[in-house]
């Protein structure tokens, strides 16, 4: 059972950490940090293209964290993908045994022009 779910069901405070994927494909720095977090937090929230800068996908880092024994929480935003891409990522996460997902409001860079911000987001209910 999930450590985060166990904490919530016991009425305890769930402690999570946040981790960003790298700007490349080498997860070694994140996996070293995960070793320090293992057993100290209930889960690790993996950010999704924060600050609208290109990085490895949050799903990729979530898979690596899960393989390292750390419970990942897949963060999803609707800013950079359509509904079909979001659903594809959720199905892929499930295939890898990643069962925690959080939605997040996308940060829009100050240089971006958004004509209708209410239509730029697709919301997904959290999977707790």
ZIDA-V589717 format. One record per backbone hydrogen bond with DSSP energy under -0.5 kcal/mol. CO is the residue of the C=O (numbers start at 1). NH is the residue of the N-H. E is the energy in kcal/mol with one decimal. If there is no record, write none. Layout:
BEGIN
CO;NH;E
CO;NH;E
END
This chain:
BEGIN
2;6;-2.5
3;7;-2.1
4;8;-2.3
5;9;-2.8
6;10;-1.7
7;12;-2.8
8;11;-1.4
14;16;-0.5
15;42;-3.5
15;43;-0.9
17;45;-3.5
19;47;-2.1
22;56;-2.8
25;27;-0.8
27;31;-2.5
28;32;-1.9
29;33;-1.9
30;34;-2.2
31;35;-1.5
32;36;-1.0
33;37;-1.4
34;38;-2.0
37;40;-2.7
37;41;-1.2
42;4;-0.6
43;17;-1.9
43;45;-0.5
44;46;-0.5
44;73;-2.8
45;19;-2.8
45;47;-0.7
46;75;-1.5
47;49;-0.7
49;52;-1.6
50;53;-1.2
57;61;-1.6
58;62;-2.4
59;63;-2.3
60;64;-1.9
61;65;-2.8
62;66;-2.6
63;67;-2.3
64;68;-1.1
65;70;-2.5
66;69;-1.5
70;72;-0.7
71;44;-2.6
72;74;-0.5
73;46;-2.6
73;75;-0.6
74;102;-2.8
76;104;-1.8
82;86;-2.1
83;87;-2.5
84;88;-2.3
85;89;-2.1
86;90;-2.2
87;91;-2.5
88;92;-2.3
89;93;-2.6
90;94;-2.3
91;95;-1.9
92;96;-1.3
93;96;-0.6
93;98;-2.8
94;97;-1.5
97;99;-0.9
99;101;-0.5
100;74;-2.5
101;127;-1.7
102;76;-2.5
106;108;-0.5
107;109;-0.6
109;112;-2.0
112;114;-0.6
113;115;-0.6
116;119;-1.7
117;120;-1.3
126;128;-0.9
END
